[in-house]
Amino acid sequence: MTVDLSVSSSEQGAVTIVHVAGEIDVYTAPLLREVLDKQVAAGRTTLVVDLENVTFMDSTGLGVLVGRLKLVRGQNGSLRIVSAQDRILKVFKITGLDKVFHIYPSVDEAAAASNA
């Protein structure tokens, strides 16, 4: 089985941007969790998760994001989502998580908001 997910990160000042591409499902979600946990463990608690290149996300992926949101909030951090894709935004809307997460149309906007 091939894992159809790539996760990389970059830094913009105090903000860590986690770029995610591919499908986030029950098989690939642990990879995303691991990368986010490493960032938090390293003290990077201002996170922007870029879902712009994500083609699919199920409830497992949402669970990972919700769990990491709680983790960073516990350390006075933040986790912002970047996506302008209807199919990804719909997943957040259907679950009501669009009220929980701050969702931005671009990485630059999310990073700028993090500094506010």
DSSP file with accessible surface (Angstrom, degrees, kcal/mol):
  #  RESIDUE AA STRUCTURE BP1 BP2  ACC     N-H-->O    O-->H-N    N-H-->O    O-->H-N    TCO  KAPPA ALPHA  PHI   PSI    X-CA   Y-CA   Z-CA
    1    1 A M              0   0  164      0, 0.0     2,-0.4     0, 0.0     0, 0.0   0.000 360.0 360.0 360.0 132.9    0.0    0.0    0.0
    2    2 A T        -     0   0  104      2,-0.0     2,-0.7     1,-0.0     0, 0.0  -0.765 360.0-126.9 -97.3 143.5    1.3    3.4   -0.9
    3    3 A V        -     0   0   77     -2,-0.4     2,-1.1     1,-0.1    25,-0.0  -0.804  16.3-158.7 -89.2 115.6    0.8    6.3    1.4
    4    4 A D        +     0   0   88     -2,-0.7    19,-2.9    19,-0.1     2,-0.3  -0.348  59.7  91.6 -91.9  52.0   -0.7    9.1   -0.7
    5    5 A L  E     -A   22   0A  16     -2,-1.1     2,-0.4    17,-0.2    17,-0.2  -0.988  49.0-170.2-146.8 135.8    0.3   11.9    1.6
    6    6 A S  E     -A   21   0A  69     15,-2.7    15,-2.4    -2,-0.3     2,-0.4  -0.990   7.6-173.1-125.4 139.1    3.3   14.2    1.9
    7    7 A V  E     +A   20   0A  30     -2,-0.4     2,-0.3    13,-0.2    13,-0.2  -0.998  11.7 160.2-132.1 127.2    3.8   16.5    4.8
    8    8 A S  E     -A   19   0A  68     11,-2.3    11,-3.1    -2,-0.4     2,-0.3  -0.925  20.1-147.0-137.9 165.6    6.6   19.1    5.0
    9    9 A S  E     +A   18   0A  57     -2,-0.3     2,-0.3     9,-0.3     9,-0.2  -0.965  12.5 179.7-138.0 155.0    7.1   22.2    7.2
   10   10 A S  E     -A   17   0A  49      7,-2.4     7,-3.3    -2,-0.3     2,-0.4  -0.932  23.1-123.7-142.6 165.5    8.6   25.6    6.9
   11   11 A E  E     -A   16   0A 119     -2,-0.3     2,-0.4     5,-0.2     5,-0.2  -0.930  16.3-175.6-121.1 141.5    8.9   28.5    9.2
   12   12 A Q  E >  S-A   15   0A  85      3,-3.0     3,-2.0    -2,-0.4     2,-0.2  -0.863  70.4 -63.2-130.2  88.2    7.9   32.1    8.8
   13   13 A G  T 3  S-     0   0   69     -2,-0.4    -1,-0.1     1,-0.3     0, 0.0  -0.471 119.5 -13.1  67.1-127.7    9.1   33.9   11.9
   14   14 A A  T 3  S+     0   0   68     -2,-0.2     2,-0.4    -3,-0.1    32,-0.4   0.498 121.1  94.2 -83.7  -2.8    7.4   32.4   15.0
   15   15 A V  E <   -A   12   0A   0     -3,-2.0    -3,-3.0    30,-0.1     2,-0.5  -0.761  61.9-154.4 -96.9 132.3    4.9   30.6   12.8
   16   16 A T  E     -Ab  11  47A   0     30,-2.8    32,-2.6    -2,-0.4     2,-0.6  -0.925   9.3-156.6-103.9 124.8    5.4   27.1   11.6
   17   17 A I  E     -Ab  10  48A   0     -7,-3.3    -7,-2.4    -2,-0.5     2,-0.7  -0.902   1.4-160.3-104.1 123.3    3.6   26.2    8.4
   18   18 A V  E     -Ab   9  49A   0     30,-3.3    32,-3.2    -2,-0.6     2,-0.5  -0.926   9.1-154.5-105.2 113.5    2.8   22.5    7.8
   19   19 A H  E     -Ab   8  50A  55    -11,-3.1   -11,-2.3    -2,-0.7     2,-0.4  -0.811  12.2-171.2 -92.0 125.2    2.2   21.8    4.2
   20   20 A V  E     +A    7   0A   2     30,-2.4    33,-0.8    -2,-0.5     2,-0.4  -0.951   6.1 177.9-120.4 134.1    0.0   18.8    3.5
   21   21 A A  E     +Ab   6  53A  28    -15,-2.4   -15,-2.7    -2,-0.4     2,-0.3  -1.000  45.7  17.1-137.5 138.8   -0.6   17.3    0.1
   22   22 A G  E    S-Ab   5  54A  19     31,-2.3    33,-2.5    -2,-0.4    34,-1.1  -0.820 100.2 -18.9 111.6-145.6   -2.6   14.2   -0.9
   23   23 A E  E     - b   0  56A  71    -19,-2.9     2,-0.7    -2,-0.3    34,-0.2  -0.878  44.6-156.8-110.7 131.9   -5.3   12.3    1.0
   24   24 A I  E     + b   0  57A   0     32,-3.1    34,-2.0    -2,-0.4    37,-0.4  -0.921  41.2 129.9-105.9 109.2   -5.8   12.4    4.7
   25   25 A D  S  > S-     0   0   27     -2,-0.7     4,-2.9    32,-0.2     3,-0.3  -0.739  74.8 -64.9-142.0-167.3   -7.6    9.2    5.8
   26   26 A V  T  4 S+     0   0   83      1,-0.2    -2,-0.0    -2,-0.2     0, 0.0   0.807 131.8  45.6 -59.5 -27.9   -7.3    6.4    8.3
   27   27 A Y  T  4 S+     0   0  156      1,-0.1    -1,-0.2     2,-0.1     4,-0.2   0.835 122.2  32.3 -83.4 -35.2   -4.0    5.2    6.7
   28   28 A T  T >> S+     0   0    3     -3,-0.3     4,-1.3     1,-0.1     3,-1.1   0.672  95.0  84.8-100.2 -17.7   -2.3    8.6    6.4
   29   29 A A  H 3X S+     0   0    0     -4,-2.9     4,-2.7     1,-0.3     5,-0.2   0.861  83.7  61.3 -56.1 -38.2   -3.6   10.5    9.4
   30   30 A P  H 3> S+     0   0   58      0, 0.0     4,-2.5     0, 0.0    -1,-0.3   0.869 101.5  54.2 -59.0 -32.3   -0.9    9.1   11.7
   31   31 A L  H <> S+     0   0   59     -3,-1.1     4,-2.2     2,-0.2    -2,-0.2   0.938 109.9  45.8 -64.4 -45.6    1.8   10.7    9.5
   32   32 A L  H  X S+     0   0    0     -4,-1.3     4,-2.5     1,-0.2     5,-0.2   0.932 112.6  51.1 -62.2 -44.2    0.1   14.1    9.9
   33   33 A R  H  X S+     0   0   92     -4,-2.7     4,-2.9     1,-0.2    -2,-0.2   0.924 109.4  51.0 -58.9 -44.8   -0.3   13.5   13.7
   34   34 A E  H  X S+     0   0  100     -4,-2.5     4,-2.2    -5,-0.2    -1,-0.2   0.921 110.9  47.1 -61.0 -45.8    3.4   12.6   14.0
   35   35 A V  H  X S+     0   0   27     -4,-2.2     4,-1.8     2,-0.2    -1,-0.2   0.932 114.9  46.0 -63.6 -45.5    4.6   15.7   12.2
   36   36 A L  H  X S+     0   0    0     -4,-2.5     4,-2.4     1,-0.2    -2,-0.2   0.922 111.5  52.1 -65.6 -40.8    2.3   18.0   14.1
   37   37 A D  H  X S+     0   0   52     -4,-2.9     4,-2.9    -5,-0.2    -1,-0.2   0.888 107.4  52.7 -62.8 -38.2    3.3   16.4   17.4
   38   38 A K  H  X S+     0   0  129     -4,-2.2     4,-1.6    -5,-0.2    -1,-0.2   0.899 109.0  49.8 -63.3 -41.2    7.0   16.8   16.6
   39   39 A Q  H  <>S+     0   0   25     -4,-1.8     5,-2.7     2,-0.2    -2,-0.2   0.941 113.5  45.2 -61.9 -46.9    6.5   20.5   16.0
   40   40 A V  H ><5S+     0   0    7     -4,-2.4     3,-2.0     1,-0.2    -2,-0.2   0.923 110.7  53.4 -64.8 -42.1    4.6   21.0   19.3
   41   41 A A  H 3<5S+     0   0   90     -4,-2.9    -1,-0.2     1,-0.3    -2,-0.2   0.832 105.6  55.5 -62.0 -29.6    7.2   18.9   21.2
   42   42 A A  T 3<5S-     0   0   75     -4,-1.6    -1,-0.3    -5,-0.2    -2,-0.2   0.398 126.0-103.6 -84.3   4.0    9.8   21.3   19.7
   43   43 A G  T < 5S+     0   0   51     -3,-2.0     2,-1.2     1,-0.2    -3,-0.2   0.579  79.1 136.1  87.6   9.1    7.9   24.2   21.2
   44   44 A R      < +     0   0   55     -5,-2.7    -1,-0.2    -6,-0.2    -2,-0.1  -0.742  14.8 153.9 -90.7  92.6    6.4   25.4   17.9
   45   45 A T        +     0   0   26     -2,-1.2    33,-2.5     1,-0.1     2,-0.8   0.354  48.2  82.3-107.4   4.7    2.9   26.1   19.1
   46   46 A T  E     + c   0  78A  34    -32,-0.4   -30,-2.8    31,-0.3     2,-0.4  -0.885  68.9 175.1-105.9  97.1    1.8   28.7   16.5
   47   47 A L  E     -bc  16  79A   0     31,-3.1    33,-2.6    -2,-0.8     2,-0.5  -0.858  28.5-168.2-113.2 141.2    0.9   26.4   13.6
   48   48 A V  E     -bc  17  80A   0    -32,-2.6   -30,-3.3    -2,-0.4     2,-0.7  -0.998  13.9-156.2-120.8 120.7   -0.6   26.9   10.2
   49   49 A V  E     -bc  18  81A   0     31,-3.4    33,-2.6    -2,-0.5     2,-0.9  -0.898   7.6-151.9-102.3 112.4   -1.8   23.7    8.5
   50   50 A D  E     +bc  19  82A  15    -32,-3.2   -30,-2.4    -2,-0.7     3,-0.3  -0.753  24.4 167.4 -88.9 106.5   -1.9   24.3    4.8
   51   51 A L  E >   +     0   0A   0     31,-2.7     3,-1.9    -2,-0.9    -1,-0.1   0.184  41.5 114.0-101.3  15.1   -4.5   21.9    3.3
   52   52 A E  E 3  S+     0   0A  63      1,-0.3    -1,-0.2    30,-0.2   -31,-0.1   0.815  81.9  41.2 -60.0 -31.1   -4.5   23.6   -0.1
   53   53 A N  E 3  S+b   21   0A 107    -33,-0.8   -31,-2.3    -3,-0.3     2,-0.5   0.174  86.5 116.7-103.8  18.1   -3.1   20.5   -1.9
   54   54 A V  E <   -b   22   0A   0     -3,-1.9   -31,-0.2   -33,-0.3     3,-0.1  -0.757  41.6-173.6 -87.0 128.3   -5.2   18.0    0.0
   55   55 A T  E     +     0   0A  68    -33,-2.5     2,-0.3    -2,-0.5   -32,-0.2   0.664  68.9  12.8 -94.8 -20.2   -7.5   16.1   -2.3
   56   56 A F  E     -b   23   0A  95    -34,-1.1   -32,-3.1     2,-0.0     2,-0.3  -0.978  57.0-179.9-157.0 140.1   -9.5   14.2    0.3
   57   57 A M  E     -b   24   0A   7     -2,-0.3   -32,-0.2   -34,-0.2     2,-0.1  -0.961   8.1-172.2-144.8 129.2   -9.9   14.3    4.1
   58   58 A D    >>  -     0   0   41    -34,-2.0     4,-1.8    -2,-0.3     3,-0.6  -0.411  48.6 -79.7-106.7-170.8  -12.1   12.1    6.2
   59   59 A S  H 3> S+     0   0   91      1,-0.2     4,-2.5     2,-0.2     5,-0.1   0.783 125.3  62.7 -63.8 -26.2  -13.1   12.2    9.9
   60   60 A T  H 3> S+     0   0   41      2,-0.2     4,-1.9     1,-0.2    -1,-0.2   0.928 104.6  47.4 -64.1 -42.5   -9.8   10.6   10.9
   61   61 A G  H <> S+     0   0    0     -3,-0.6     4,-2.2   -37,-0.4    -2,-0.2   0.915 111.4  50.4 -63.6 -42.7   -8.0   13.7    9.5
   62   62 A L  H  X S+     0   0   10     -4,-1.8     4,-2.9     1,-0.2     5,-0.2   0.909 107.4  55.0 -61.1 -40.5  -10.4   16.0   11.3
   63   63 A G  H  X S+     0   0   45     -4,-2.5     4,-2.5     1,-0.2    -1,-0.2   0.900 106.7  50.3 -60.2 -41.5   -9.7   14.1   14.5
   64   64 A V  H  X S+     0   0    2     -4,-1.9     4,-2.4     2,-0.2    -1,-0.2   0.940 112.4  47.0 -61.9 -46.0   -6.0   14.6   14.2
   65   65 A L  H  X S+     0   0    0     -4,-2.2     4,-2.4     2,-0.2    -2,-0.2   0.920 112.5  48.8 -65.1 -41.8   -6.5   18.4   13.7
   66   66 A V  H  X S+     0   0   34     -4,-2.9     4,-2.2     1,-0.2    -1,-0.2   0.932 111.7  50.1 -63.1 -44.3   -8.9   18.7   16.6
   67   67 A G  H  X S+     0   0   25     -4,-2.5     4,-1.9    -5,-0.2    -1,-0.2   0.904 112.7  45.9 -61.1 -42.1   -6.6   16.8   18.9
   68   68 A R  H  X S+     0   0   36     -4,-2.4     4,-2.7     2,-0.2     5,-0.3   0.862 108.3  57.3 -71.3 -32.8   -3.6   19.0   17.9
   69   69 A L  H  X S+     0   0    6     -4,-2.4     4,-2.5     1,-0.2     5,-0.2   0.944 108.6  46.1 -61.1 -45.8   -5.7   22.2   18.3
   70   70 A K  H  X S+     0   0  151     -4,-2.2     4,-1.8     1,-0.2    -1,-0.2   0.903 112.0  53.1 -61.9 -41.0   -6.5   21.2   21.9
   71   71 A L  H  < S+     0   0   67     -4,-1.9     4,-0.4     2,-0.2    -2,-0.2   0.939 113.0  40.5 -61.3 -50.1   -2.8   20.4   22.4
   72   72 A V  H ><>S+     0   0    0     -4,-2.7     5,-3.4     1,-0.2     3,-1.2   0.875 111.7  56.3 -71.9 -33.8   -1.5   23.8   21.2
   73   73 A R  H ><5S+     0   0  128     -4,-2.5     3,-1.8     1,-0.3    -1,-0.2   0.865 100.2  60.1 -63.5 -34.2   -4.3   25.7   22.9
   74   74 A G  T 3<5S+     0   0   66     -4,-1.8    -1,-0.3     1,-0.3    -2,-0.2   0.684 108.7  44.7 -64.7 -17.1   -3.2   24.1   26.2
   75   75 A Q  T < 5S-     0   0   96     -3,-1.2    -1,-0.3    -4,-0.4    -2,-0.2  -0.015 124.6-102.4-113.8  25.5    0.2   25.8   25.6
   76   76 A N  T < 5S+     0   0  161     -3,-1.8    -3,-0.2     1,-0.2    -2,-0.1   0.791  84.7 126.5  57.7  29.4   -1.3   29.1   24.6
   77   77 A G      < -     0   0   15     -5,-3.4     2,-0.3    -8,-0.1   -31,-0.3  -0.276  49.7-133.8-100.8-169.0   -0.6   28.4   21.0
   78   78 A S  E     -c   46   0A  25    -33,-2.5   -31,-3.1    -2,-0.1     2,-0.4  -0.985   6.2-155.5-146.8 155.4   -2.8   28.4   17.9
   79   79 A L  E     -c   47   0A   3     -2,-0.3    23,-0.6   -33,-0.2     2,-0.3  -0.971  17.8-174.1-134.2 115.8   -3.6   26.1   14.9
   80   80 A R  E     -cd  48 102A  33    -33,-2.6   -31,-3.4    -2,-0.4     2,-0.4  -0.865  14.4-138.6-111.3 150.3   -5.0   27.8   11.8
   81   81 A I  E     -cd  49 103A   0     21,-2.7    23,-3.1    -2,-0.3     2,-0.5  -0.853   7.0-157.2-109.3 140.3   -6.2   26.1    8.7
   82   82 A V  E     +cd  50 104A   2    -33,-2.6   -31,-2.7    -2,-0.4     2,-0.3  -0.978  35.9 127.0-117.1 120.6   -5.5   27.2    5.1
   83   83 A S        +     0   0    3     21,-2.2    23,-0.1    -2,-0.5   -31,-0.1  -0.822  28.8 176.8-167.8 134.5   -7.9   26.0    2.4
   84   84 A A        +     0   0   51     -2,-0.3     2,-0.5    21,-0.1    -1,-0.0   0.215  54.0 116.8-116.2   9.0   -9.9   27.6   -0.3
   85   85 A Q    >>  -     0   0   28      1,-0.1     4,-2.9   -34,-0.1     3,-0.5  -0.677  60.1-145.9 -86.4 128.3  -11.2   24.3   -1.6
   86   86 A D  H 3> S+     0   0  131     -2,-0.5     4,-2.7     1,-0.2     5,-0.2   0.885  97.3  54.4 -56.3 -43.0  -14.9   23.7   -1.4
   87   87 A R  H 3> S+     0   0  145      1,-0.2     4,-0.8     2,-0.2    -1,-0.2   0.846 114.5  40.3 -68.3 -28.7  -14.6   20.0   -0.8
   88   88 A I  H <> S+     0   0    1     -3,-0.5     4,-1.4     2,-0.2     3,-0.4   0.912 115.5  50.3 -80.4 -44.0  -12.3   20.5    2.1
   89   89 A L  H  X S+     0   0   28     -4,-2.9     4,-2.5     1,-0.2    -2,-0.2   0.872 104.8  59.7 -60.7 -35.3  -14.2   23.5    3.5
   90   90 A K  H  X S+     0   0  129     -4,-2.7     4,-3.2    -5,-0.3     5,-0.3   0.887 100.1  55.4 -61.4 -38.4  -17.5   21.4    3.2
   91   91 A V  H  X S+     0   0   34     -4,-0.8     4,-1.5    -3,-0.4     6,-0.3   0.911 110.5  45.3 -61.8 -41.3  -16.0   18.8    5.6
   92   92 A F  H  X>S+     0   0    0     -4,-1.4     6,-1.4     2,-0.2     5,-1.3   0.909 115.0  47.9 -67.8 -40.5  -15.4   21.5    8.2
   93   93 A K  H ><5S+     0   0  122     -4,-2.5     3,-1.0     4,-0.2    -2,-0.2   0.933 109.3  51.7 -66.8 -46.2  -18.9   23.1    7.7
   94   94 A I  H 3<5S+     0   0  130     -4,-3.2    -1,-0.2     1,-0.3    -2,-0.2   0.881 115.3  42.4 -58.5 -38.8  -20.8   19.8    7.9
   95   95 A T  H 3<5S-     0   0   71     -4,-1.5    -1,-0.3    -5,-0.3    -2,-0.2   0.519 110.8-119.6 -87.7  -6.3  -19.1   18.9   11.2
   96   96 A G  T X<5S+     0   0   32     -3,-1.0     3,-1.5    -4,-0.6     4,-0.3   0.501  79.8 123.5  81.3   2.9  -19.4   22.4   12.6
   97   97 A L  G >>< +     0   0   29     -5,-1.3     4,-2.7    -6,-0.3     3,-0.6   0.624  53.3  78.7 -76.4  -9.1  -15.6   22.6   12.9
   98   98 A D  G 34 S+     0   0   47     -6,-1.4    -1,-0.3     1,-0.2     5,-0.2   0.731  94.6  51.9 -68.2 -15.9  -15.6   25.8   10.8
   99   99 A K  G <4 S+     0   0  169     -3,-1.5    -1,-0.2    -7,-0.3    -2,-0.2   0.661 112.5  44.8 -87.3 -19.6  -16.7   27.4   14.0
  100  100 A V  T <4 S+     0   0   54     -3,-0.6     2,-0.3    -4,-0.3    -2,-0.2   0.857 110.1  54.3 -91.7 -42.9  -13.8   25.9   15.9
  101  101 A F  S  < S-     0   0    7     -4,-2.7     2,-0.7    -9,-0.1   -21,-0.1  -0.678  78.4-127.1 -95.4 148.5  -11.0   26.5   13.5
  102  102 A H  E     -d   80   0A 106    -23,-0.6   -21,-2.7    -2,-0.3     2,-0.5  -0.858  33.4-163.4 -88.2 119.5   -9.8   29.8   12.0
  103  103 A I  E     -d   81   0A  47     -2,-0.7   -21,-0.2    -5,-0.2   -23,-0.0  -0.926   7.2-172.1-114.4 128.0   -9.8   29.0    8.3
  104  104 A Y  E     -d   82   0A  48    -23,-3.1   -21,-2.2    -2,-0.5     3,-0.0  -0.877  28.8-133.9-119.0 152.1   -7.9   31.2    5.8
  105  105 A P  S    S+     0   0   71      0, 0.0     2,-0.3     0, 0.0   -21,-0.1   0.668  89.1  27.7 -78.7 -15.9   -7.8   31.3    2.0
  106  106 A S  S  > S-     0   0   37      1,-0.1     4,-2.1   -23,-0.1     5,-0.2  -0.988  72.3-123.3-145.7 155.5   -4.0   31.6    1.9
  107  107 A V  H  > S+     0   0   28     -2,-0.3     4,-3.1     1,-0.2     5,-0.3   0.908 112.5  55.8 -60.2 -42.5   -0.9   30.8    3.9
  108  108 A D  H  > S+     0   0  113      1,-0.2     4,-2.4     2,-0.2    -1,-0.2   0.913 108.5  46.8 -59.5 -42.9    0.2   34.5    4.0
  109  109 A E  H  > S+     0   0  104      2,-0.2     4,-2.2     1,-0.2    -1,-0.2   0.909 113.9  47.7 -66.1 -40.8   -3.2   35.5    5.5
  110  110 A A  H  X S+     0   0    0     -4,-2.1     4,-1.6     2,-0.2    -2,-0.2   0.915 113.5  47.5 -66.5 -41.3   -3.0   32.8    8.1
  111  111 A A  H  X S+     0   0    3     -4,-3.1     4,-0.8     2,-0.2    -2,-0.2   0.910 111.9  49.8 -66.9 -40.2    0.6   33.6    9.1
  112  112 A A  H >< S+     0   0   62     -4,-2.4     3,-0.8    -5,-0.3     4,-0.4   0.911 109.4  52.1 -65.1 -39.1   -0.2   37.3    9.3
  113  113 A A  H >< S+     0   0   22     -4,-2.2     3,-1.3     1,-0.3    -1,-0.2   0.855 101.4  62.1 -65.3 -32.9   -3.2   36.5   11.5
  114  114 A S  H 3< S+     0   0   17     -4,-1.6    -1,-0.3     1,-0.3    -2,-0.2   0.787 100.9  52.9 -64.5 -27.8   -1.0   34.5   13.8
  115  115 A N  T <<        0   0  115     -3,-0.8    -1,-0.3    -4,-0.8    -2,-0.2   0.583 360.0 360.0 -84.0 -10.3    1.1   37.5   14.6
  116  116 A A    <         0   0  122     -3,-1.3    -3,-0.0    -4,-0.4     0, 0.0  -0.346 360.0 360.0 -72.8 360.0   -1.9   39.6   15.6
